[in-house]
Amino acid sequence: MSEYITVKVIRVPGGVQEVAIDDGSTVADALNAASITPNSNEAIKIGAESVTLDSPVTDGDRVVIAQGAKGN
């Protein structure tokens, strides 16, 4: 029997979605459940830490997708 975790996916600007996904899922799984496809200019973070689509998520995580600042 599979265990589920709850993750909040927050897009800035945009909104907040709470998704239930399988324990052991990744950032990509959470974004897919929220029907979000990040673009190349968006940064993805869990808390203050930058993460990749392959990074694991845990119950209660807040995955934030926001426009990244580009340096000169």
N, C-alpha and C positions, 0 to 999 in steps of 0.2 A: 504494500500500500504506500502510495507516494505522499510525502509531506509537502505542504504548501507554505510559502512565505509571502508576506505582504510588503511591497516596495512602493514608495511614492516616486513618480516620475514628474519632474517639474521642468517645464520649458519656459525660458525667459527671453523675450516676451512670450506670453502664452498662458498656459494654465497648469493645473495640478491634476494628475490622474493617479489613483491608487490601483495597483494591479496585484493579482494573486498569481504567483508562478511557482514552479517546482523548486524545492530546496536543491541547492547546487547549481542554480541558474547563473547566467552572466548578465552583464549590462546589456548586451545585444538582445537577450531574451526579454528583459524588462522593457526595453524600447519597442520591441516587436509587439509585445502584449498591449502597449499603449498606442500602437499604430504611429510611431514616430520614427522618421528616418533623419538622422542628423546630417547636416551638410558640412563641407570641409572647413567652413569658417566658425563652426560651433565647438566650444570646449565642453567636455563631459567631466563632471566631478561627482564624487561621493564625499560629502562634507567638504573639507578644504583640499582634499587630495584629487589631483588629476588622475583619471583612469582611462582605460581603453575599452573597446567593445568586448574584449575577452576577459575583463576583470570580473571576479565573482561578486555576487551581491548576497547580503544576508538579511534576515527578517528585520524590518524597520528601517532599512536604508532609504536615503533620499538621494535619488539620482537627478542631478541638475544639468540641464543642457542649456548653454547660453552662448551668445555671440562672443567669440574670443577676440581679444585685443591683439592687433598685429603691430610689431615694432617696426621702426624705420631702418 
